[in-house]
Every structure is written in C-alpha cells, then in structure tokens.
C-alpha cells in the first residue's frame, strides 16, 4: 500500500474527475462491475433495492477498487444518511470490468469514465472542481460535528468524498434529479500503519 501519508499527514490529497476515454480507473453510471454478477446475496441481506452509482480503483492498491451503491428510492437515502445507519454502501473488491448485466443500473445517469488521479495540496483542492477527493480532509457542505463524531469515536478516519459539484455536463438525462441534492458523499475507513480496511459510507450531505 502506497502514499498512506495522504491519509495520515492530511496535507495533500488525490483528485479525480470524469473523462471521455477509459483510463482504467473506474466509471460513474453504466452497469456495476462484473464482480457483483454472482453477489445478489449482498443486497438480499441489506433488504432494499439498490442502484450502482460509481466505482473507482483504490489509488493505494491498484489491485482493488471501491464500488458505491445507493438505494433506488430517494426517501431511503435521506432517511438514513448518517453513521451508524447510513443506507449507502461501499464495497472494496478486486478490480473488475463492467458487467453486461444491467440489474443494478441507474438509467438516468450517462456512463462516464473516471480520470487518472492528480496530487494536490489541500489549498489547491479547495480551488479545483473534482468528482472524488481521496485523502486530506473532508470539505463539508454543512459544518456540523454530529455527522462524524460517532465515526471518529469508533476509530474511523476520513477516506474520500464524492462531490456532486464535480459532475460534468451531460451526465444525467433530462429530468433526472441529482442523487444527493447537489451534495457530497463521505467515505471513512480504519487506517492502520500500512493498510486501509473496512471502508464504509459514513454520511452524505446536501445543499
């Protein structure tokens, strides 16, 4: 695992945007990774209908990627948007190609690829539109401690955020609402001396 200092020193981060060509770093919209073709039991255990949102390669471990799934119904997102009852799920799994199966596909989103990451200081990140900010510190829409205090008590650290301000034009079909009300999703994980484990969606905020 490399570049763990962006999760420990918190002075720099990696920024990801969308792009037209496949950079090998994942995608937003489209079908879920083929890894989930035989994993229907994951969602039966959750007990709700889910859409695939996006996936991206773990910049600290190029053999694995993170996939985020969101409840199909907005009410199921907004009613459970904070740890320990956040209804969004992230799974870390081996890198996988896009499935041919559209079971989890959200057809309101036009598939875009995720770009290669660029290193940036926290100051640069604050001035640069991004889809994903990995490492550094969270940029909150609502500066309320209750969003993260229980996470930190339980030993979780900020991992990355997915920001709707970084959506490109043309990502959504006409009439499709933004999944998070022009907001942001915040992922947390346990950060040890040489690895990151047990990633979860800690909370999401909206404007």
VEXFILO-399402 format. One line per 8 residues: number of its first residue (from 1); their letters; for each residue x, z, y of N, C-alpha, C, O. Coordinates in steps of 0.001 Angstrom, whole numbers, padded with zeros to 6 digits. Each point is the difference from the previous one (the first is absolute). Layout:
BEGIN
NUM = a = X/Z/Y/X/Z/Y/X/Z/Y/X/Z/Y | ...
***
This chain:
BEGIN
1 = xxxxxxxx = 000850/000000/-001187/-000850/000000/001187/000888/000000/001240/000939/000790/000102 | -001244/-001684/000840/000889/-000165/001141/-000714/000329/001307/-001226/000091/000055 | 002027/000085/000994/-000527/000178/001348/-000955/001180/000129/-000925/-000035/000813 | 001142/001079/-001608/-000885/001160/000080/000099/000711/001344/-000865/000808/000339 | 001910/-001101/000428/000148/000697/001275/-001147/-000311/000964/-000263/000789/000908 | -000429/-001928/-001087/-001130/-000285/000883/-001171/000937/-000290/-000931/000111/000797 | 000991/000570/-001967/-001018/000993/-000332/000507/001421/000185/-000763/000956/-000142 | 002039/-000810/000455/000570/001336/000177/000428/000239/001443/-000364/001010/000602
9 = xxxxxxxx = 001137/-001941/-000052/000437/000171/001380/-001094/-000370/000992/-000055/000544/001103 | -000828/-001483/-001501/-001180/-000378/000789/000334/-000582/001360/-000803/000083/000929 | 001981/-000671/-000807/000387/-000604/001274/-000215/-001509/000011/000024/-000620/001063 | -000232/000028/-002230/-000199/-001448/-000113/-001061/-000253/-001060/-000426/000911/-000710 | 000012/-002158/000621/-001055/-000365/-000934/000161/-001471/-000366/000900/-000675/000501 | -001769/000183/-001370/-000060/-001421/-000309/-001385/-000506/000366/-001007/000639/-000302 | 000968/-001789/000952/-001267/-000587/000441/-000286/-001275/-000778/000888/-000821/-000231 | -002148/000673/-000169/-000443/-001183/-000725/-001195/-000611/000726/-000879/000709/000491
17 = xxxxxxxx = 000867/-002021/-000437/-001108/-000725/000601/-000545/-000994/-001025/000414/000026/-001159 | -001311/-000878/001556/-000487/-001033/-000910/000747/-001305/000265/000591/-000195/001063 | -000633/-000691/-002058/000664/-001289/000140/-000743/-001034/-000840/-000815/000354/-000851 | 001096/-001622/001091/-000708/-001068/-000699/000577/-000264/-001382/-000730/-000376/-000917 | 002028/000567/000761/000661/-000324/-001267/000277/001257/-000811/000188/001083/000555 | -000167/-001236/-001857/000223/001124/-000902/001457/000457/000080/000911/-000731/-000386 | -000705/001938/000887/001345/000559/000128/000341/000878/-001199/001103/000538/-000096 | -002064/-000398/-000819/000222/000867/-001144/-000234/001464/000284/000352/000854/-000813
25 = xxxxxxxx = -000952/-000544/001979/-000198/001388/000397/-001444/000471/-000108/-000313/001121/000399 | -000572/-001959/-000933/-001386/000414/-000169/-000952/-000813/000840/000379/-001020/000577 | -001641/001479/-000506/-001028/-000746/000722/-001162/000914/000363/-000165/001074/-000580 | -000630/-001506/001535/-001232/000671/000394/-001140/-000977/-000244/000128/-001189/000289 | -001246/001685/-000822/-001076/-000883/-000407/000337/-000665/-001327/001007/000327/-000629 | -001848/-001256/000209/000249/-000660/-001270/-000335/000899/-001179/-000684/001012/000149 | 001168/-001391/-001313/-000247/000776/-001210/001020/001124/-000143/001093/-000059/000562 | -001463/001068/-001313/000914/001105/-000284/001157/-000480/-000864/-000100/-001060/-000617
33 = xxxxxxxx = 001189/001806/000557/001083/-000351/-000927/-000497/-000037/-001445/-000908/000742/-000377 | 001517/-001616/-000421/-000398/-000150/-001405/000193/001293/-000781/-000595/000169/-001064 | 001406/000734/001565/000198/001300/-000644/-001325/000690/-000278/-000120/000738/-000978 | -000886/-000970/001832/-001277/000702/-000119/-001010/-000709/-000897/-001126/000474/-000150 | 001505/-001589/-000442/-000937/-000744/-000842/-000527/000829/-001167/-001154/-000160/-000400 | 001977/001035/-000145/-000422/000817/-001136/-000026/001482/000350/000190/000858/-000863 | -000434/-000562/002167/000024/001396/000451/-001363/000450/000532/-000067/000839/000899 | -001009/-001388/-001445/-001334/000323/000511/-000308/001490/-000129/-000825/000524/000748
41 = xxxxxxxx = 001480/000170/-001695/-000261/001422/-000180/000394/000817/001231/-000551/001076/000232 | 001505/-001585/000560/000398/000693/001226/-001184/000168/000932/-000183/001056/000606 | -000613/-002097/-000498/-001111/000023/000943/-001247/000633/-000606/-000859/000495/000730 | 000752/-000507/-002038/-001092/000738/-000637/000181/001494/000223/-000970/000730/000206 | 002213/-000286/-000248/000285/001419/000245/-000321/000385/001438/-000481/001102/000264 | 000746/-002009/000653/-000291/000266/001411/-001511/000065/000227/-000486/000810/000789 | -000244/-001669/-001488/-001459/000044/000048/-000624/-000691/001190/-001067/000415/000450 | 001686/-001446/000073/-000574/-000743/001116/000502/-001440/-000053/000982/-000293/-000681
49 = xxxxxxxx = -001652/-000599/001394/000412/-001400/000038/001056/-000194/001086/-000162/000463/001130 | 001246/-001154/-001490/001126/-000150/000909/000377/-001457/000213/-000165/-000847/-000878 | 000676/000586/002073/000613/-001282/000330/001507/000162/000102/000496/001043/000425 | 000223/-002077/-000817/001436/-000055/000266/000201/-000282/001486/-000664/-000866/000569 | 001576/001595/000051/000273/-000167/001427/001324/-000726/000215/000029/-001088/000576 | 001064/001687/-001037/001301/-000653/000128/000989/000597/-000979/-000246/001046/-000602 | 001365/-001727/000455/001115/000534/-000792/001303/-000407/000672/000073/-001039/000657 | 000951/001862/-000825/001309/-000343/000548/001087/000628/-000864/-000185/001069/-000581
57 = xxxxxxxx = 001301/-001744/000512/001126/000483/-000804/000601/001235/000665/000196/000035/001215 | 000089/000964/-002022/000642/001212/000495/001376/-000368/000548/000863/-000424/-000770 | -000632/000572/002063/001302/-000396/000560/001165/000843/-000505/001158/-000374/000186 | -001449/001503/-000818/001044/000852/-000549/000261/-000271/-001478/000979/000488/-000565 | -001852/-001260/-000050/000124/-000309/-001425/-000674/-001338/-000259/-001215/-000059/-000190 | 001990/-001010/000181/-000543/-001351/-000075/-000648/-000329/-001348/-000576/-001076/-000163 | 000666/001992/-000797/-000653/-000225/-001291/-001455/000455/-000002/-000750/-000310/-000927 | 000353/001039/001957/-001354/000549/000063/-000712/-000405/001278/000624/-000367/000996
65 = xxxxxxxx = -001942/000442/-001049/-000793/-000303/001183/-001152/000990/000105/-000366/000665/-000968 | -000195/-000586/002176/-001151/000847/000271/-001227/-000891/000180/000058/-001010/000703 | -001155/001382/-001334/-001266/-000708/000182/-001047/000972/000514/-000158/001095/-000540 | -000553/-001495/001579/-001012/000853/000623/-001385/-000578/-000284/-000247/-001190/000194 | -000643/002054/-000655/-001382/-000367/-000267/-000921/000854/000862/000275/001176/000239 | -001371/-001774/000226/-000917/000699/000889/-001427/-000121/-000528/-000342/-001011/-000613 | -000501/002031/000840/-001393/-000094/-000432/-000693/-001205/000627/000230/-000321/001166 | -001070/-000337/-001939/-000717/-001163/000515/-000922/000388/001153/-000134/-000742/000973
73 = xxxxxxxx = -000493/001899/-001088/-000947/000444/001020/000706/000786/001095/000738/000943/-000284 | -000963/-001328/001529/000636/000674/001125/-000344/001481/000034/000846/000821/000353 | -002058/-000473/-000709/-000413/001401/000017/000856/000835/-000932/000278/001165/000286 | 000140/-001749/-001396/000859/000725/-000942/001423/000155/000524/000748/000858/-000469 | -000378/-001683/001433/001319/000152/000635/-000046/001083/001068/000846/000894/000039 | -001852/-000992/000829/-000042/000871/001171/-000372/001439/-000372/000396/000936/000695 | -001149/-000751/-001778/-000420/001346/-000382/001118/000775/-000700/-000048/001227/-000083 | 001050/-001945/-000418/001137/000639/-000663/001276/-000665/000491/000556/-000876/-000662
81 = xxxxxxxx = -000103/001303/001826/001146/-000674/000609/001200/000902/000233/000954/-000402/000666 | -000987/001639/-001215/001090/000947/000218/000327/000730/-001306/-000898/000413/-000734 | 002185/-000264/000459/000479/000810/-001133/-000617/001396/000047/-000114/000563/001089 | -000287/000015/-002208/000213/-000470/-001375/-001141/-000847/-000559/-000081/-000202/-001212 | -000798/-000293/002079/-001164/-000753/-000469/-000037/-001423/000543/-001076/-000551/000228 | 002244/-000042/-000021/000030/-001374/000502/-000390/-000957/-001120/000526/000092/-001109 | -001446/-001009/001398/-000534/-000907/-001021/000805/-001281/-000161/-000321/-000826/-000854 | 001363/000647/001665/000886/-001149/-000168/001065/000356/-001036/000403/001157/-000116
89 = xxxxxxxx = 000042/-002153/-000624/000992/000248/-001038/001184/-000959/000119/-000156/-001181/000311 | 001340/001729/-000568/001201/-000819/-000091/000610/000225/-001383/000066/001130/-000486 | 000375/-002214/-000135/000648/000064/-001297/001387/-000621/000129/000146/-001095/000543 | 000867/001791/-001040/001325/-000610/-000110/000146/-000542/-001414/-000319/000688/-000969 | 000797/-001912/000854/000072/-000650/-001307/001087/-001074/000027/000467/-000369/001078 | -000056/-000140/-002239/001005/-001063/-000024/-000467/-001217/000793/-001192/-000302/000058 | 002148/-000383/000544/-000331/-001210/000765/-000785/-000967/-000882/000355/-000234/-001156 | -001418/-000320/001714/-000906/-000845/-000769/-000462/-001167/000855/-000142/000133/001216
97 = xxxxxxxx = -000091/-001268/-001843/-000557/-001154/000691/-001490/000213/000233/-000610/000899/-000578 | 000039/-001736/001429/-001431/000077/000270/-000797/-000406/-001239/000337/-000966/-000685 | -001383/001712/000420/-000860/-000290/-001144/-000860/-001229/000260/-000230/-000379/001148 | -000236/-000231/-002211/-000998/-001070/000096/-001408/000574/000001/-000973/-000721/000223 | 000870/002018/-000473/-001281/000702/-000098/-000419/000497/001384/000786/000656/000683 | -002005/-000959/-000268/-000471/000387/001332/-000895/001242/-000017/-000764/000224/000939 | 000853/000576/-001993/-000858/001185/-000136/000060/000910/001222/-001030/000514/000436 | 002214/-000310/000118/000165/000946/001110/000158/-000691/001362/000371/000642/000983
105 = xxxxxxxx = -000648/-001922/-000928/000287/-000772/001207/-001034/000225/001095/-001206/-000035/-000247 | 001691/000264/001446/-000829/000071/001204/000015/-001378/000639/001003/-000408/000586 | -002119/-000311/-000699/-000007/-001391/000436/-000100/-000163/001510/000063/-001120/000506 | -000217/002214/000213/-000015/-000091/001458/001394/-000088/000595/000148/-000276/001191 | 000884/000509/-002009/001377/-000045/000485/000673/-001274/-000504/-000070/-000321/-001186 | 000715/-000391/002085/000752/-001200/-000357/001418/000425/-000376/000697/000617/000806 | -000277/-000935/-001995/001298/000445/-000488/001145/-000435/000921/000099/-001164/000387 | 000756/002127/-000050/001242/-000240/000722/001122/000716/-000744/-000223/001024/-000645
113 = xxxxxxxx = 001416/-001570/000741/001155/000635/-000602/000586/001040/000950/-000238/-000035/001208 | 000999/000947/-001769/000678/001024/000789/001471/-000390/000139/000650/-000386/-000971 | -000149/000492/002177/001340/-000480/000330/001085/000906/-000560/-000281/001084/-000511 | 001501/-001534/000613/001146/000869/-000267/000044/001090/001068/-000406/-000215/001142 | 000901/001375/-001526/000062/001106/000938/001193/-000095/000934/001045/-000545/-000358 | -001211/001079/001550/001098/000064/000958/000200/001466/000399/-000969/000736/000188 | 002220/-000325/-000062/000287/001351/000445/-000238/000097/001505/000289/-000931/000752 | -000813/002062/-000336/-000260/000222/001418/000114/001485/000298/-000257/000838/-000864
121 = xxxxxxxx = 000640/-000522/002084/-000025/001388/000432/-001452/000401/000238/-000876/-000860/000083 | 000623/002138/000025/-001352/000461/000281/-000488/-000549/001345/-001174/-000339/000142 | 002054/000255/000822/-000379/-000537/001308/-000365/-001476/-000106/-000988/-000437/000589 | 001772/-000328/-001331/-000304/-001407/-000195/-001325/-000186/-000732/-000782/-000890/000334 | 000536/001732/-001330/-001236/-000105/-000765/-001218/000253/000875/-001043/-000629/-000179 | 001176/001548/001123/-001119/000322/000882/-000375/-001188/000880/-001143/-000112/000444 | 002098/-000767/-000194/-000226/-001142/000890/-000233/-001304/-000766/-000172/-001050/000619 | 000165/001098/-001952/-000093/-001205/-000818/-001254/000036/-000870/-000178/000950/-000763
129 = xxxxxxxx = -000697/-001953/000853/-001152/-000035/-000910/000471/-000106/-001450/000943/-000732/-000298 | -001591/001453/-000587/000377/-000040/-001416/-001241/000194/-000857/-000989/000591/000434 | 001060/-001099/-001655/-001047/000281/-000984/000353/001267/-000767/-000858/000852/-000229 | 002130/-000727/-000171/000458/001169/-000754/001239/000578/000673/000938/-000723/000334 | -000954/002017/-000146/001171/000728/000502/000419/000964/-001097/-000723/000950/-000302 | 001881/-001186/-000295/000482/000803/-001121/001102/000927/000487/001013/-000454/000532 | -001213/001753/-000715/000986/000972/000445/-000180/000378/001454/-000976/-000389/000642 | 001927/001151/-000132/-000139/000510/001354/-001119/001026/000060/-000204/000758/-000948
137 = xxxxxxxx = -000514/-000732/002047/-001104/000933/000193/-001310/-000754/000185/000012/-001143/000458 | -001135/001752/-000803/-001281/-000683/000184/-000340/-000177/001469/000236/000897/000811 | -000787/-002044/-000471/-000555/-000237/001334/-001512/000200/-000121/-000702/-000847/-000554 | 000213/001955/001066/-001398/000355/-000178/-000893/-000601/001088/000406/-000145/001153 | -001605/-000192/-001545/-001030/-000398/000950/-000641/001250/000585/-000296/000068/001192 | 000088/000925/-002063/-000562/001283/000405/001016/001093/-000330/000307/000241/-001167 | 000203/000404/002188/001034/001019/-000188/-000635/001342/-000337/000018/000935/000801 | -000578/-000863/-002001/-000642/001228/-000448/000732/000520/-001242/000159/-000724/-000983
145 = xxxxxxxx = 000277/001964/001038/000802/000590/-001068/-000736/000071/-001329/000629/-000042/-001058 | -001956/000150/001097/-000744/000195/-001244/000115/-001192/-000944/-000287/000131/-001189 | 000697/-001274/001690/000168/-001157/-000868/001122/000221/-001021/-000121/-000414/-001153 | 001192/001055/001566/001190/000067/-000851/000466/001405/-000373/000929/000139/-000796 | -001539/000891/001340/000523/001342/-000225/-000074/000406/-001477/000931/000628/-000504 | -002006/-000968/-000190/-000119/000362/-001408/000979/-000803/-000861/000533/000511/-000985 | -000306/-001752/001359/000990/-000817/-000703/001377/000643/000070/000690/000125/-001012 | -000300/000277/002202/001316/000596/000180/000101/001348/-000704/001058/000344/-000527
153 = xxxxxxxx = -002138/000415/000514/000012/001274/-000728/000262/-000218/-001482/000648/000818/-000653 | -001159/-001932/000125/000148/-000301/-001427/001266/-000786/-000313/000194/-000443/-001132 | 000671/000268/002132/001301/-000609/-000236/000080/-001503/000192/001032/-000603/-000294 | -002102/-000015/000781/000029/-001447/000223/000672/-000332/001329/-000068/000768/000960 | 000713/-001920/-000928/000638/-000518/001212/-000546/-001383/000298/-000419/-000726/-000902 | 000428/000374/002165/-000462/-001329/000407/000853/-001084/-000647/001229/000063/000026 | -001894/-001051/-000603/000680/-001123/-000645/-000108/-001261/000850/001015/-000599/000356 | -002229/000197/-000035/-000181/-001218/000804/-001407/-000038/000562/-000863/000778/-000406
161 = xxxxxxxx = 000637/-001684/001338/-001340/-000223/000511/-000298/-001488/000032/000888/-000834/000183 | -002154/000531/-000364/-000506/-001375/000085/-000890/-000043/001225/-000977/000744/000083 | 001302/-001606/000869/-000641/000046/001308/-000804/-001269/000253/000530/-001108/-000084 | -001814/001278/000394/-000857/-001163/000234/000340/-000727/001292/-000444/-001129/000209 | 001213/001750/000647/000462/-000676/001208/000948/-001142/-000347/000248/-000877/000827 | 000289/000886/-002061/000935/-001036/-000429/-000641/-001154/-000746/000706/-000865/-000518 | -002025/000832/000453/-000657/-001132/-000662/000242/-001298/000761/-000058/-000008/001229 | 000327/-001080/-001930/000118/-001296/000678/-001387/-000598/000245/-000967/000379/-000662
169 = xxxxxxxx = 000874/-001294/001594/-001262/-000707/000201/-000298/-000830/-001243/000910/-000553/-000617 | -002169/000469/000258/-000386/-000775/-001167/000046/000766/-001310/-000221/-000584/-001061 | 000504/001882/001114/000064/000774/-001238/-001391/000237/-000589/-000161/000105/-001215 | -000843/-000022/002096/-001353/000293/-000456/-000945/-001164/000267/000112/-000695/001009 | -001040/000501/-001933/-001054/-000974/000211/-000888/000462/001157/-000103/001197/000270 | -000522/-002128/000394/-000898/000328/001104/-001097/000941/-000477/-000622/-000234/-001036 | 000389/001296/001795/-001046/000955/-000338/000451/001129/-000892/-000776/000918/-000267 | 002020/-000958/-000208/000525/001071/-000847/000540/001134/000865/000785/-000236/000918
177 = xxxxxxxx = -001201/001455/-001207/000458/001156/000765/001380/000443/-000473/000348/-000171/-001169 | 000428/000737/002074/001289/000562/-000392/-000234/001183/-000929/-000885/000814/000261 | 001648/-000701/-001331/-000236/001063/-000988/000072/001409/000565/-000649/000910/-000516 | 001450/-000719/001593/000234/001353/000503/-000289/000131/001498/000594/000837/000679 | -001497/-001656/-000175/-000431/000150/001384/001121/-000110/001003/000065/000783/000949 | 000832/-001755/-001145/001193/-000181/000831/000831/001282/-000034/000344/000578/001031 | -000040/-000162/-002248/000711/001249/-000186/001301/-000158/-000760/000652/-001042/000077 | -000276/002076/-000809/001256/000002/-000744/-000132/000903/-001223/-000736/000987/000010
185 = xxxxxxxx = 001463/-001349/-001061/000005/000737/-001261/001381/000624/-000176/001012/-000658/000243 | -000962/001920/-000663/001261/000729/-000081/000262/000441/-001435/-000795/000730/-000591 | 001922/-001182/000038/000406/000358/-001363/001057/001095/000050/000885/-000004/000856 | -000995/000934/-001787/000944/001106/-000121/000539/000047/-001431/-000571/-000610/-000903 | 001660/001329/000705/000594/000131/-001338/000936/001203/-000014/000319/000565/001046 | 000115/-000181/-002240/001063/000993/-000130/001336/-000723/000141/000251/-000983/-000697 | 000599/001462/001587/001319/-000592/000220/001042/000995/-000485/000134/001087/000561 | 000606/-001458/-001605/001032/000870/-000561/001376/-000499/000430/000105/-000830/000903
193 = xxxxxxxx = 000940/001325/-001538/001351/-000388/000386/000270/-001485/-000198/000746/-000606/000769 | -001350/000020/-001795/000337/-001394/-000294/-001191/-000865/-000408/000179/-001092/-000539 | -001389/001576/000795/-001143/-000806/-000404/-001242/000362/000805/-000040/001009/000703 | -000957/-001853/-000826/-001331/000231/000566/-000977/-000026/-001155/000047/-000910/-000827 | -000930/001889/000752/-000936/000021/-001114/-001381/000465/000439/-000171/000615/001052 | -000795/-000928/-001885/-001398/000375/000203/-000538/-000434/001362/-000495/000842/000750 | 000577/-002125/-000407/-000567/-000453/001273/-001522/000118/-000012/-000645/-000260/-001016 | 000086/000651/002141/-001452/000082/000146/-000379/-000504/001395/000840/-000068/000898
201 = xxxxxxx = -002109/-000279/-000734/-000503/-000260/001340/-000432/001353/000559/-000947/000614/-000491 | 001643/-000166/001509/-000295/001320/000560/-001260/000020/000848/-000815/000917/-000104 | 000658/-001941/000950/-001154/-000068/000899/-000014/-001356/000682/000962/-000765/-000080 | -002053/000486/000741/-000019/-001177/000883/-000755/000379/001269/-000890/000851/-000010 | 001263/-001492/001073/-000596/000259/001314/-000555/-001288/000583/000425/-001093/-000375 | -001363/001221/001281/-000586/-001175/000632/-000051/000197/001510/000060/001127/000492 | -000169/-002221/000228/000001/000056/001470/-001347/000483/000527/-000185/000110/001212
***
